[in-house]
């Protein structure tokens, strides 16, 4: 019995690593193709078996979620009750930083989730190591800061200040002043392309390459002021929300939006994208929260409520905020989002931004009185890939990764709605040959047009009826000649195709000796 149980367990693991159904080899007549596909199928089976056997050596941490008993509801669990049940390391992630004089605050995490940068509207910038909960740099720029974002690692970040956008290093030293961006309201960084994008108070969208300093794109949205800008992590397409309820999707090499869709009957207040790139959540002043399927551009779910900030977690949970109220939605078995957890801030706190921390079950909240961090069980990816994002990387690993990602930097032209099309050949549309009756009708129309061509009247006997008739006849012959030449070209092409076919039927060794002369 134990042997059968082990074999059944192995079969279940193998199915998880298989690449779909195998090819139907019996229906193939080509022996060469059949052999090639059979070898590939054997290779796929071997790789699936090897992956299943090696699974026990991999990280087996699974995400945990709140599981209610009986009539209990998950959204009734408070942060205090969760903190009493978790370990000490997880309890450290639950904190409140009260900074009442410098808010409201916005925040951003590195891709590994270890570092957090926060910015207060009144000029307070801070970088915090979340493993030790110690500030790395704390500074005051003494002017308005509207947004902040990390660049490719924790050593550089960009801040959208009152007039211009500035880039600082980890020590707080100003490295660059980006005057071309203007008074920026929102920043986004495209890590695979090393592009810093922004939208300013005049509705101008900018893309700047931070490795060369070149301005890749500078476009007018034409839809007025907007402070809603979000990046789709799947295809690196930027999406902006506007006061007319429209959502526009942009790429850096096109001045016009790729997609423009009407999502709400009022101004758009927030946008968020699922990590798989196929779902988009939008919120508007019409007090509706909509979930969109971007493969069909249709709203698959509409929920009531107003949201100022939205964010998807790595596991697909959706955080929303309005006023001092934070709500987390999770997808059920029917793929519809419903209430999972709620959290109410202290009275008077106005939430400015919510953001899930990568690889942790943590939701960061920036509000009018500082920063908060709450626990959301099951929201983060439990197993990290150290090649992509390593929270424990050393300085040597960081330097090697920086060189590697610079070498793998993608050009701006690679940004498109469907990135799977990269590397495919464009389908060439074959010209449809006109049918015989269409050719005859076109020929007759050309002859009639040649007959009715008005001739200029000339003197000294040059307009005799015989000469006029001869000129008209020459026009008719010229019109017929074009159709005759076209038929000759088609005949030559058919002969060439026939000769090529005959040559391809010969053995490879004899094909170079086939006569190239036209018969």
N, C-alpha and C positions, 0 to 999 in steps of 0.2 A: 504493500500500500504506500509506503514511504517513497519507493522508487517512482510509482505512478504519479504521486503528488509533485515530486521534483520535476519530472518531465512535463507535466501539465503547466507548472509554473514557468518553466523555460519557454514553452510554446507561447504562452501569453506575452512574455517579454519580447520574444522574437517578432510577434505580430506588431508590436509597438514600433519596431525599427524597420519594418518592411516598407518598400516604396510602392505601395499599391498593388493591384493585381498584375500578374505576370502577362507577358505577351502570348497571344494565341499562335503557337508555332505550328500546329497541325494544318492551319489554313494557308500557310505560306508555301509557294511553289519554288521560289528561288532558294536553292540549296546554300549558296554563299551567305545570303542574308539570314537564313534560318540558323546556320552555324554561329554567326556573329551574335545574334540575339540569344542563342542558347548559352554561349559563353558569358554574356553579360548577366543573364539570369542567375547563373551559378555564382558569379562574383557578388551579386546583390545578396544572395542567400548566405554566403560565407560572411559577408560584412555584418549582416543582421545577427547571425549567430554569435560572432565575435563581440558585437556591442552588447548583446543580451548577457553573455557570460561575464563581461567586464563591468556590468552595471553595479555589481556589489562593491566594486572598488571606488565608484564615483560618489559624489556627495548626494546623500539620500534624504536631505532635509526637505520636508513637505510643508507647504503653507498651512497655517492653522487659521481656522475661522471660528467665530462665536457660534456655538450650537445650543439652541434653546431646548429646554425640556418641557414637554406638555404644552401648556398655554403661554409659556414665556415668550417674550419678543426680544430680539437682539437689540433693538434700538432703545430698550429700557435700561440696558447696562450702562452704568456711569463710569467715568474715567477712574474714580476712586476704587470701585469694585474690581476693575481690570488690573489696576496697579497692585492690589493686594494679592493677586494670583500669579503674576509673572515673576521672572527671575530679576536679580539685581541689575544685570546689564541692560535689560529691557526697560526697567523702571527709570534708569538714568535718562532715557530718551523723552521722558515726560517732564517738561519744565515750562516755566513762565519767566520771561524777562520783562520787567515793568519799566518802561522808559516813557513816561507820560508827556514830556515836554518836546520831543523831537519827532513824533509820528505824524501821520500814519506810516507804517513800515511796509516795504516790499522785500522779497527774498528770492534767492536762487541757490541750487545745489550743484555740485560737480556731478559728472556722470557716474562716479563711484559712490556718491552719497556721503562721503566722509567730511567734506567741507561745506560750509554755508556762508554766503555773503548776504548781508542785509543792508538796506538803505532807508534812512528816515527822510521824510519829505523836507525837513529843515537842515539837511546836510550831514547827517551822521552815517558814516560807513564803517562796517565791521566785518572781519573775516573770523570765523570760529571753527576750530577743530572739534567736531562732534564726538570724537572718540574720547578726548580728554576734557571736553567742555571748557577749553581755555581759549580766550581770544588771541589770534595771531597778530592782528592789527586793528586798531581802533582809532579812527581819525574824524576830524570835522572839516568839511570843505567850505563851510560858511556861505552856502547858497543852496537854492532849491535843487533837490535830486528827485527826478520823477521815476526812474527805473534803473535797475542794475542787473548785469548778467555776467556769468563766468565765460571766459573764452575756452581754449582747448584744454586747459588744466587750471589748477588752483593758483598758479603763479600770476595770472593776468585776469583782470576783469574790466568791464566797461561800465561807465556810469553816465546816464543821461541827465545832465545838469541844466541850469537855467537857460543858458544861451547855446552851449555846445555840448558835444559828447566827448568825454575824456577816457583814456585808457591808463590804468594804474597797474603797477606790479604789486607783489605780495607785501612789500615793505612800505607801500603807500606812496611811492614815488610816481609822479605824473610822467608818463612816457610819450603820449601823443594827445593832441587836441584836434578833433575831427570837426572842422568848421563847416565842411560841405553838408553835413547832416542837418544843421540848423537846430532849432529848439525841438528836440525829440521828445515824444510822449511815450514811446514803447520801443524796446530793443529785443532782438532775437539773434542767436548765433547758430549758424549752420556748421556743425563740427566736421562733417565729412568734406565740406568744400572750403572751410576756413573763410566764410563770408559773414561779416557783421551787417545785419539788416536793421533798418529803423523806419519809423513813420513819424513825421513831425506834425506840428500843429496846423500846417497848411495842407495836409493830406499828401505830401510828397514821400514816395517810397525810395529808399536808398539801399544799395548793395555795395559793400566795400571789402576787397580782399585784404585781410590783415597781414598776409605774408609779404605782399608786394606794395601795398598801399594804394593799388589801382581801384578807381571807382568803376565797378562793373555795370551798374545800372542806376538810373535816376529818373523815376517816372512819376507823373501826376496821376493820382487815383481818379480825379475828377468828381469825387463824391463827398468832398468836404472834409472837415476835421474828423479824425478818428484816433481813439486811444485803445483800440482792440486789435491786436496783432498776435497771431499764433502760428507755430511751425508744425507741419505734419511730419512726424518722425519717420514715416514709411517712405515718402518720396521727396522730402525736403522742399515741398511747395509751401509758400507763405500764404496765410489767409488773413484777410482784414475784414472787420465788421464796420458797418456805416450807419449813419443816422436814419437812412431811409429804409432800414430793415434788410438791406442787401449784404451778401457775403461774397467777396471777390478772392479768387485764387491767382497767385502770381508766381512767375519764374523770372530770374534775373536777365534773361536774354530777350524778353518779349515786352514791349511797352504796353500792350493791351492785356487785360486779365485772361487767363486760360478758361476760367469758369466764373460766371456771375449768376448768382441764384438769390431769389427773394425768399428769405427764411422767416421773417417776422413782419407784423404790421406796425412796427415801431422801431426805435433805435436798437441795434444789437449791443448788448452789454458785456458778453463774454463768449469765448469759443474755446473748445478743447477737443483733442484728438485721441482716439484709442491707440495704444502702441502698435496694433496691427495695421493702422492707417485706413481701415474700411469704415469706421464709425466716427462721426463728428457730432459733438453736442454743442448746441447754441442756446443762448438765453437772450431775451429781449424785454423791452419795456412794456410789451403787451402781456406780461406776467405768464409767459409760457416757456417751458424748457423742452426742447425738441432733440431727439436722437435721430440722426440722418445716416442712411446707408449710402456711402459715396460710390458704390458700384452701380447703383440705380438712380442716385440723386433724389431719393424719396425719403420722407419722414416716416420712420417705422414706429415711433412712439412719441407721444406728446404728454407732458406732465404739467400740472399747474404750479406756478410759483415764480418768484422773481429772484434772479441770481446776479451778483456783481462779479463773482469769480468762479471759474470752473477748472477742474483738473482731473485727468484720468490717472489711475495708478498703473503699475506694471502688470497687475493681475486684472485690470479692467474695471476696478471700482471707480465711481464718479463722485467727486467732492464738490459741493455747491455751498455758497455762502451768501447771506443777505443780512444786513444789519449786524447784530451780534449773534446770529444763529448760523451754525455750521451743520450740514447734513451730508451723509455719505450714502450713496445708492449702490446697490450690487445687483448683478444680473442673476435671475433665478433660472430654473431648469427650462422655462419657456422662453429664455433669452430676453425677457422684459425686465427693466430696471425697477426696483422697489426699494423702500427705505431699509437701510441696514444699521446705521448708527446715527445718533444726533449728539450735538454738543453745544451748549449755550455758554457764551462768554459772560464775563462779569457785566453788570449793568453799566451802560454807557460806552462799552467797547464797540467800535465799528470795524468790522473785518474788511481789510483792503485786498488781501490775496491769500489763497490757499494753494499749497503745493505739496505733493507727495514726495517723500524722500526715497531715492532709489535704494533697492535691496534692504529696506527696513520697513516694518509695519508702523510707519510714523507719518503723520500729516503735520506739515509746518503751516502756521497761521501768522500772517502779518496784519496787525490791527492798529488802531489809533493810539493805543497805550503801550506798544512794544511788540514782542514776539512771543508766540506760544508753540508748543509741540505736544501733540496728543497721540495716543496709541490707537491704531486701527488694525486689529488682527486680520491677517490674510491679505493685506493690500500690497505688500512688496514681494519681489521675486526672492525666494529663499536661497537659491544657488547662483552665485556670481561666476562669470567667466573672467579669469584673471588676465586673459589676452585682450579683453574688451574694456573691462573696468575692474580694477583691483583696489579695494579700500585699504589694503595693507602693503601697497607697493613701496619699495625702497627708492632712494634718490637715483640709483643706477637704473632701475627698471623704468622710472619716470623719464629719464633722459633717452633711453632706448625707445620707449613708446613714442616720445615726441618726434624722433627722427623717422620712425616707422609710419606714423600717421601723415607726416609731411610728404613722404614718398608715395603714400597711397592717396594723396589729395585728389579729389575728383574735380574735373572742370565744370564751370557753371552750365555748359550746354547739356550736361548729363541730367539736369533736373527736368523731370516731366511727370505728368499725372500717372502714367503706368511705367515704372522703371524696369519692368520685365521686358519691355520692347528694346532695351539697349542691347546691341549685338545682333539683332535680327535684320534681315534684308527687307527693304521696302518693296512691297508688292507693285510690280509694274503692270499698268493697265494696258492690255492689248487693244490696238486699234481695230475696231470692227470694220471689215471690208464691206463696201457697199454692194448691194445685190445688183444683178444684171439689169432688172427693170429700172432700178434707180439710176444706174449709169446711163441707160438709154434716154430716160427722161431729162437728165442733166445735159446730155449731149444735144438733144432736140432744143432745149431752152437756150443753150449757147449758140446754136445755129440761127435761131430766130433773132437773138440779140445782135448777132453779126449782120444779119440782113437789114435790120432796122437802124443801123448806125448812120446818123446823118453825115453827109459829106459836104465839105466846104466848096462853095461854087467858085470856080476859077475862070479866068478869061483866056483869050487867044487859043481857043480850041481845046483847052485842057479839061473841059467839062463835057466832052462829047458823051452821048449815051453809051457808046461802046467802051470808053475808058471808065465810066462810072460802073458799068456792069462788071468789068474786069476787076476793079478794086473791091467791089462787094464780094466777088467770087474768091479773091485772095483772102479776105477776112473770114469767109466761111471755111476755107481750107485750113487756115491757121487755127480756128476753133476746133476742127476735127483732129488736127495733128496732135494736140495735147492729149487727147484720149487714146490715140494710137500709140504714142510714146509710153503712156502709163501701162497699156496692155503688154508692150514689149518688156518693160521692167519687171512686171509680174511674172512673165514667162521665164526670164533669165533667173529670177530668184527661185522659181520652182525647180529649174534645172540644177542650180547650185545645191539646193536642199537634197535633191535626189542623188547627186554625186557624193555629197557628204554622207548620206545614209548608206550608199553602196560601199564607200570606203570604210565606214565604221563596222560593216559586217565582215570585213576581211580580218585575218589575224593581225595583232598589233605590229608584228615584225614586217608585214607587207604594206601597211598603210602609208609609209613614207614614199613608196614607189608608185602610188596611184597617179595617173596623169592629171595634171592641173588644167589642161586646156579645155576650153568650153567646146562642146560638140554642137 
